[in-house]
Amino acid sequence: MTREQLLARYRDLVLHRLPARARAEGWVVTADHCFGRIVLDHAVGGCWYGVLDRGRSPAFEQLDDGRLAAAVALAERVEAEGDPLLRELDARSLAWRGTPVKARR
């Protein structure tokens, strides 16, 4: 995929597809910004705003090509595997921030 294709795929998954499916299926995370947090954190291996400029939006456009491809691949994996994987990824993302994990529904 070209960089432009990766950016378009990221937007589609994180801003539209994953939140819609999450709401329909009752996943632990449903907001697009939460999907963004989770995917970005895992793309950079920690809290994304420790690596990327919080003031420069959108943050995902700051990823280099390798990290952007990894972010898209992870979002595609979440789409394929659903809530169980999302819970694991969310817990790790929250731990990087020192935030308590959400209770299971």
LINKA-V498553 format. One record per residue. N is the residue number from 1. RES is the residue in three letters. PHI is phi as a letter, one per 20 degrees, with the letter a starting at -180 (NA if undefined). BURIAL is # if it has 9 or more other C-alpha atoms within 8 Angstrom, else .. D_FIRST is the distance of its C-alpha to the first C-alpha in Angstrom with 2 decimals. Layout:
n->N res->RES phi->PHI burial->BURIAL d_first->D_FIRST
n->N res->RES phi->PHI burial->BURIAL d_first->D_FIRST
//
This chain:
n->1 res->MET phi->NA burial->. d_first->0.00
n->2 res->THR phi->f burial->. d_first->3.76
n->3 res->ARG phi->g burial->. d_first->6.54
n->4 res->GLU phi->f burial->. d_first->7.96
n->5 res->GLN phi->f burial->. d_first->5.73
n->6 res->LEU phi->f burial-># d_first->6.21
n->7 res->LEU phi->f burial-># d_first->9.70
n->8 res->ALA phi->f burial->. d_first->10.36
n->9 res->ARG phi->f burial-># d_first->9.60
n->10 res->TYR phi->g burial-># d_first->11.77
n->11 res->ARG phi->g burial-># d_first->14.38
n->12 res->ASP phi->f burial-># d_first->14.63
n->13 res->LEU phi->f burial-># d_first->15.17
n->14 res->VAL phi->f burial-># d_first->17.34
n->15 res->LEU phi->e burial-># d_first->19.23
n->16 res->HIS phi->c burial-># d_first->19.78
n->17 res->ARG phi->f burial-># d_first->19.05
n->18 res->LEU phi->f burial-># d_first->20.29
n->19 res->PRO phi->f burial-># d_first->23.34
n->20 res->ALA phi->f burial-># d_first->24.35
n->21 res->ARG phi->f burial->. d_first->24.29
n->22 res->ALA phi->f burial-># d_first->26.01
n->23 res->ARG phi->f burial-># d_first->28.75
n->24 res->ALA phi->f burial->. d_first->29.28
n->25 res->GLU phi->d burial->. d_first->29.58
n->26 res->GLY phi->m burial->. d_first->31.31
n->27 res->TRP phi->f burial-># d_first->28.93
n->28 res->VAL phi->f burial-># d_first->30.16
n->29 res->VAL phi->d burial-># d_first->27.69
n->30 res->THR phi->c burial-># d_first->27.16
n->31 res->ALA phi->e burial->. d_first->26.42
n->32 res->ASP phi->g burial-># d_first->23.02
n->33 res->HIS phi->f burial->. d_first->24.09
n->34 res->CYS phi->f burial-># d_first->24.96
n->35 res->PHE phi->f burial-># d_first->21.58
n->36 res->GLY phi->g burial-># d_first->20.20
n->37 res->ARG phi->g burial-># d_first->22.86
n->38 res->ILE phi->f burial-># d_first->22.17
n->39 res->VAL phi->f burial-># d_first->18.41
n->40 res->LEU phi->f burial-># d_first->18.86
n->41 res->ASP phi->g burial-># d_first->21.86
n->42 res->HIS phi->f burial-># d_first->20.19
n->43 res->ALA phi->f burial-># d_first->17.24
n->44 res->VAL phi->d burial-># d_first->19.99
n->45 res->GLY phi->m burial->. d_first->22.58
n->46 res->GLY phi->r burial-># d_first->25.23
n->47 res->CYS phi->f burial-># d_first->26.20
n->48 res->TRP phi->g burial-># d_first->23.36
n->49 res->TYR phi->f burial->. d_first->25.91
n->50 res->GLY phi->e burial->. d_first->27.37
n->51 res->VAL phi->d burial->. d_first->24.24
n->52 res->LEU phi->d burial-># d_first->22.83
n->53 res->ASP phi->e burial-># d_first->25.03
n->54 res->ARG phi->f burial->. d_first->26.37
n->55 res->GLY phi->e burial->. d_first->27.62
n->56 res->ARG phi->d burial->. d_first->24.39
n->57 res->SER phi->d burial->. d_first->22.55
n->58 res->PRO phi->e burial->. d_first->20.02
n->59 res->ALA phi->f burial-># d_first->19.74
n->60 res->PHE phi->f burial-># d_first->16.11
n->61 res->GLU phi->f burial->. d_first->15.24
n->62 res->GLN phi->e burial->. d_first->17.24
n->63 res->LEU phi->f burial-># d_first->15.05
n->64 res->ASP phi->f burial->. d_first->13.74
n->65 res->ASP phi->g burial->. d_first->10.13
n->66 res->GLY phi->f burial->. d_first->11.37
n->67 res->ARG phi->f burial-># d_first->13.31
n->68 res->LEU phi->f burial-># d_first->10.83
n->69 res->ALA phi->f burial-># d_first->8.59
n->70 res->ALA phi->f burial-># d_first->12.11
n->71 res->ALA phi->f burial-># d_first->13.19
n->72 res->VAL phi->f burial-># d_first->10.66
n->73 res->ALA phi->f burial->. d_first->11.56
n->74 res->LEU phi->f burial-># d_first->15.14
n->75 res->ALA phi->f burial-># d_first->15.18
n->76 res->GLU phi->f burial-># d_first->13.99
n->77 res->ARG phi->f burial-># d_first->16.75
n->78 res->VAL phi->f burial-># d_first->19.20
n->79 res->GLU phi->f burial->. d_first->18.51
n->80 res->ALA phi->f burial->. d_first->19.28
n->81 res->GLU phi->e burial->. d_first->22.22
n->82 res->GLY phi->m burial-># d_first->23.72
n->83 res->ASP phi->g burial-># d_first->26.62
n->84 res->PRO phi->g burial->. d_first->27.77
n->85 res->LEU phi->f burial-># d_first->24.63
n->86 res->LEU phi->g burial-># d_first->24.50
n->87 res->ARG phi->f burial-># d_first->28.13
n->88 res->GLU phi->f burial->. d_first->27.49
n->89 res->LEU phi->f burial-># d_first->24.64
n->90 res->ASP phi->f burial-># d_first->26.75
n->91 res->ALA phi->f burial-># d_first->29.78
n->92 res->ARG phi->f burial->. d_first->28.12
n->93 res->SER phi->f burial-># d_first->26.77
n->94 res->LEU phi->f burial-># d_first->30.26
n->95 res->ALA phi->f burial-># d_first->31.92
n->96 res->TRP phi->f burial-># d_first->30.06
n->97 res->ARG phi->e burial->. d_first->31.76
n->98 res->GLY phi->m burial->. d_first->35.10
n->99 res->THR phi->d burial->. d_first->34.91
n->100 res->PRO phi->f burial->. d_first->36.52
n->101 res->VAL phi->f burial->. d_first->34.46
n->102 res->LYS phi->f burial->. d_first->34.81
n->103 res->ALA phi->f burial->. d_first->37.38
n->104 res->ARG phi->f burial->. d_first->36.30
n->105 res->ARG phi->e burial->. d_first->36.91
//
